[in-house]
Amino acid sequence: MTTGDRKVQEMMLKDKVAVIYGAGGGIGSAVARAFASEGAKLFLAGRHLAFVEVVAKDIVSAGGSADAAEVDTLDEQAVDKHLQSVIDKASRIDISFNAIGIPNAKILGVPLTDLDAEQFSLPITTLATSYFLTARLAARRMVPNRAGVIMTVTAIHSREGIALVGGYGPAQAAKEALTRDLSAELAPQGIRVVGLRPNALPETRTIKDAFEPRAKASDMTWEQWQEMLASRTHTRRLMTLEEMANTAVFVASDKATAMTGTTVNLTMGRLDD
Ligand SMILES: NC(=O)c1ccc[n+]([C@@H]2O[C@H](COP(=O)([O-])OP(=O)(O)OC[C@H]3O[C@@H](n4cnc5c(N)ncnc54)[C@H](OP(=O)(O)O)[C@@H]3O)[C@@H](O)[C@H]2O)c1
C-alpha cells in the first residue's frame, strides 16, 4: 500500500491471535502493549486477574483488542481450558508468549552452600514446567494450522556464572534447552520456537528485587548497581522495556520466519554468542 511516494507501514502483527502468560508483569505487560500496537488480538493471562485487567483495560482504551483471564500456568487443566476459550472466541492461536517470573526474596542473596534443596529447585521446576505446559498445549492447537510461534524470556544467568542467584541459572538454561528441543520437534510442522534473553531491565521490579540482597552485601546504591550492570555492556547502558518489546514484535512476526530453535541475545554485548 502506498500514499504518494511514501510506503504506509503495515502493522507487523495485524490480526494475529496472541496469548501472553504473566501479562500483568513487567515484561509481559510491555510485550502485550507492543503486540497490541502492531494489531494483534490479545488474550492476556496471569495468576492474579486484577494485574492482568489493568493491562487489558489500557490496551482497549487505546483502541486495541485484549481479553483478561486468571490462569495459573502450573495448572494444566486451567491452561487447557483457557486456550480452548481462545479458540472458541478467535478460532486459532498464532503466538504463545510465556513471560512468567517468580518472586525470589528467599532465594537471591543466599550462597548455594546454605540453600535448601526445595528453594534451589523452585525456579527450575516452576519456570520449566510452566513453559513446557503452555508451549505443549498451544502447540497442539497450532499443529493443525501448520503455523504458530512459541516464545519465552530467559536471562543472562543461563550462560554466565553469577553468585547468589540459587537455581535461577539452571532454570534459565533449562528454558533455553527446551526452546531448542521444542523447535526440533515442532518446526517441521510449521511452528517456530524462539526465546529472548534480555539484559537487566531497570524499569521492572524484578531487577530491583535482585538488587536488594546484593546491595546489603556490597553497600551499593540503586544508581551504583545500575551503573555496574551497564558498565558490562558494549553500549554502557541498560535496555528499556520498549527495546525488548520491539524485538519481541519482530520475532513474533512473519518477518522472522527464518528464526527458530534459538534464544535471541539481547545482552547488549555482555554475552558473546
Ligand atoms: N526484569 C528483568 O530485568 C528481566 C531480565 C531478563 C529476564 N527476565 C525474566 O523474565 C521473566 C519475567 O520477568 P518480569 O520482570 O516481567 O517479572 P514480573 O514483573 O515479576 O512478572 C512476572 C509475572 O508472572 C506472573 N506469574 C507468576 N507465576 C505465575 C503462574 N504460575 N501462572 C501465571 N502467571 C504467573 C506474575 O503474576 P502475579 O504477580 O499475579 O503472581 C507476574 O505478573 C522472568 O522469568 C525473569 O527471570 C527478567
The ligand as a MOL file (V3000), in Angstrom:
LIG
                    3D

  0  0  0     0  0            999 V3000
M  V30 BEGIN CTAB
M  V30 COUNTS 48 52 0 0 0
M  V30 BEGIN ATOM
M  V30 1 N 13.0260 -7.9070 34.5890 0
M  V30 2 C 14.2330 -8.1600 34.0890 0
M  V30 3 O 15.1710 -7.3340 34.1530 0
M  V30 4 C 14.4710 -9.4850 33.3990 0
M  V30 5 C 15.6000 -9.6280 32.5790 0
M  V30 6 C 15.8070 -10.8460 31.9490 0
M  V30 7 C 14.9150 -11.8920 32.1250 0
M  V30 8 N 13.8350 -11.7380 32.9450 0 CHG=1
M  V30 9 C 12.9180 -12.8910 33.1160 0
M  V30 10 O 11.6660 -12.5870 32.5130 0
M  V30 11 C 10.6000 -13.1880 33.2480 0
M  V30 12 C 9.5640 -12.1260 33.6410 0
M  V30 13 O 10.2190 -11.0980 34.3650 0
M  V30 14 P 9.4180 -9.8100 34.8820 0
M  V30 15 O 10.4480 -8.8380 35.2980 0
M  V30 16 O 8.3810 -9.4090 33.9070 0 CHG=-1
M  V30 17 O 8.7020 -10.4160 36.1820 0
M  V30 18 P 7.3940 -9.8770 36.9790 0
M  V30 19 O 7.1970 -8.4260 36.7620 0
M  V30 20 O 7.5220 -10.4040 38.3620 0
M  V30 21 O 6.1950 -10.6290 36.2400 0
M  V30 22 C 6.0320 -11.9980 36.3500 0
M  V30 23 C 4.5770 -12.2930 36.1400 0
M  V30 24 O 4.4020 -13.7200 36.1410 0
M  V30 25 C 3.1640 -13.9970 36.7850 0
M  V30 26 N 3.1530 -15.3690 37.2650 0
M  V30 27 C 3.9890 -15.9250 38.1720 0
M  V30 28 N 3.6820 -17.2280 38.3360 0
M  V30 29 C 2.6440 -17.4880 37.5190 0
M  V30 30 C 1.8760 -18.6340 37.2320 0
M  V30 31 N 2.1220 -19.8030 37.8420 0
M  V30 32 N 0.8630 -18.5460 36.3530 0
M  V30 33 C 0.5980 -17.3770 35.7160 0
M  V30 34 N 1.2890 -16.2360 35.9180 0
M  V30 35 C 2.2990 -16.3010 36.8280 0
M  V30 36 C 3.0960 -12.9890 37.9090 0
M  V30 37 O 1.7550 -12.8430 38.2960 0
M  V30 38 P 1.3490 -12.4040 39.8050 0
M  V30 39 O 2.0400 -11.0920 40.0490 0
M  V30 40 O -0.1270 -12.3120 39.6810 0
M  V30 41 O 1.8340 -13.5010 40.6850 0
M  V30 42 C 3.6730 -11.7310 37.2350 0
M  V30 43 O 2.6560 -10.9730 36.6250 0
M  V30 44 C 11.2680 -13.9030 34.4310 0
M  V30 45 O 11.4330 -15.2730 34.1190 0
M  V30 46 C 12.6120 -13.2020 34.5600 0
M  V30 47 O 13.6090 -14.0270 35.1300 0
M  V30 48 C 13.5890 -10.5500 33.5630 0
M  V30 END ATOM
M  V30 BEGIN BOND
M  V30 1 1 1 2
M  V30 2 2 2 3
M  V30 3 1 2 4
M  V30 4 1 4 5
M  V30 5 2 4 48
M  V30 6 2 5 6
M  V30 7 1 6 7
M  V30 8 2 7 8
M  V30 9 1 8 9
M  V30 10 1 8 48
M  V30 11 1 9 10
M  V30 12 1 9 46
M  V30 13 1 10 11
M  V30 14 1 11 12
M  V30 15 1 11 44
M  V30 16 1 12 13
M  V30 17 1 13 14
M  V30 18 2 14 15
M  V30 19 1 14 16
M  V30 20 1 14 17
M  V30 21 1 17 18
M  V30 22 2 18 19
M  V30 23 1 18 20
M  V30 24 1 18 21
M  V30 25 1 21 22
M  V30 26 1 22 23
M  V30 27 1 23 24
M  V30 28 1 23 42
M  V30 29 1 24 25
M  V30 30 1 25 26
M  V30 31 1 25 36
M  V30 32 1 26 27
M  V30 33 1 26 35
M  V30 34 2 27 28
M  V30 35 1 28 29
M  V30 36 1 29 30
M  V30 37 2 29 35
M  V30 38 1 30 31
M  V30 39 2 30 32
M  V30 40 1 32 33
M  V30 41 2 33 34
M  V30 42 1 34 35
M  V30 43 1 36 37
M  V30 44 1 36 42
M  V30 45 1 37 38
M  V30 46 2 38 39
M  V30 47 1 38 40
M  V30 48 1 38 41
M  V30 49 1 42 43
M  V30 50 1 44 45
M  V30 51 1 44 46
M  V30 52 1 46 47
M  V30 END BOND
M  V30 END CTAB
M  END
